[in-house]
Amino acid sequence: MSVKSIKGTIGEHRVIVKLLQQGYHVAKAIDQQCPFDLVAVSPGGKVRLIDVKTESYRKNKPTWSKKSTKINRILKPIQKTLKVELVMVEYE
């Protein structure tokens, strides 16, 4: 298992814990090609499709900057159609 994969798994589980603490029922996608990672259902029945991404930074920082640039993540067209939420998590 790669370090990137481990970071992603940890990030997903952090989001799962947070949602459970907020009272959501949470299901994890099985298909690796699924356009979302989690399905969260509130006690009131609101369904949220969530794609979890770990914050990441470019390896080569610009010469004018003291720190690396954050990589911007955007939703794919299918995710936009399904109204998937992008949840970013910091890896500590």
C-alpha positions as CSV (number, residue, x, y, z in Angstrom):
1,M,0.0,0.0,0.0
2,S,1.4,3.4,-1.0
3,V,1.8,6.4,1.3
4,K,-0.6,8.3,-0.9
5,S,-3.2,5.5,-0.5
6,I,-2.7,5.4,3.3
7,K,-3.2,9.2,3.6
8,G,-6.4,8.9,1.6
9,T,-7.7,6.2,3.8
10,I,-6.9,8.1,6.9
11,G,-8.6,11.2,5.5
12,E,-11.8,9.3,4.6
13,H,-12.0,7.8,8.1
14,R,-11.6,11.2,9.7
15,V,-14.5,12.5,7.6
16,I,-16.6,9.4,8.5
17,V,-15.9,9.9,12.3
18,K,-16.9,13.6,12.0
19,L,-20.1,12.7,10.2
20,L,-21.0,10.0,12.7
21,Q,-20.5,12.5,15.5
22,Q,-22.9,14.8,13.8
23,G,-25.6,12.0,13.7
24,Y,-25.3,11.0,10.1
25,H,-25.6,7.4,8.9
26,V,-22.5,6.8,6.6
27,A,-21.9,4.2,3.9
28,K,-18.6,3.8,2.0
29,A,-18.5,3.2,-1.7
30,I,-17.0,-0.1,-2.8
31,D,-16.3,0.6,-6.4
32,Q,-13.0,2.4,-6.9
33,Q,-14.4,4.1,-9.9
34,C,-17.4,5.5,-8.0
35,P,-17.7,9.3,-8.4
36,F,-18.0,9.7,-4.6
37,D,-16.4,8.0,-1.6
38,L,-19.2,8.3,1.0
39,V,-22.9,8.5,1.2
40,A,-24.1,10.3,4.4
41,V,-27.7,10.5,5.4
42,S,-28.8,12.9,8.1
43,P,-31.4,12.0,10.8
44,G,-33.9,14.1,8.8
45,G,-33.2,12.1,5.6
46,K,-31.0,14.5,3.7
47,V,-28.6,12.5,1.4
48,R,-25.1,13.8,0.8
49,L,-22.7,12.3,-1.7
50,I,-19.1,13.1,-0.7
51,D,-15.7,12.9,-2.4
52,V,-12.9,13.1,0.2
53,K,-9.6,14.6,-0.9
54,T,-6.4,15.1,1.1
55,E,-4.8,18.5,0.9
56,S,-1.7,18.3,-1.2
57,Y,1.0,20.6,-2.3
58,R,3.3,20.9,-5.3
59,K,6.7,19.4,-4.8
60,N,8.5,22.3,-6.5
61,K,7.7,25.6,-4.9
62,P,7.9,28.8,-7.0
63,T,11.1,30.8,-6.5
64,W,9.2,33.8,-5.3
65,S,7.3,31.8,-2.6
66,K,8.4,30.6,0.8
67,K,6.0,27.6,0.7
68,S,4.7,25.2,-1.8
69,T,1.5,25.9,-3.8
70,K,-1.6,24.0,-2.8
71,I,-3.0,21.8,-5.6
72,N,-6.5,22.9,-6.4
73,R,-9.1,20.1,-6.8
74,I,-12.3,20.4,-8.9
75,L,-15.2,18.2,-9.4
76,K,-15.5,16.0,-12.6
77,P,-18.5,16.6,-14.8
78,I,-20.3,13.5,-13.5
79,Q,-19.7,14.6,-9.9
80,K,-21.2,18.0,-10.8
81,T,-24.3,16.3,-12.3
82,L,-24.7,14.2,-9.2
83,K,-24.1,17.2,-6.9
84,V,-21.2,15.5,-5.1
85,E,-19.6,17.6,-2.3
86,L,-15.8,17.9,-2.3
87,V,-14.5,17.6,1.3
88,M,-10.9,18.5,1.8
89,V,-8.9,17.1,4.8
90,E,-5.5,18.1,6.1
91,Y,-3.0,15.2,6.6
92,E,-1.2,15.8,9.8
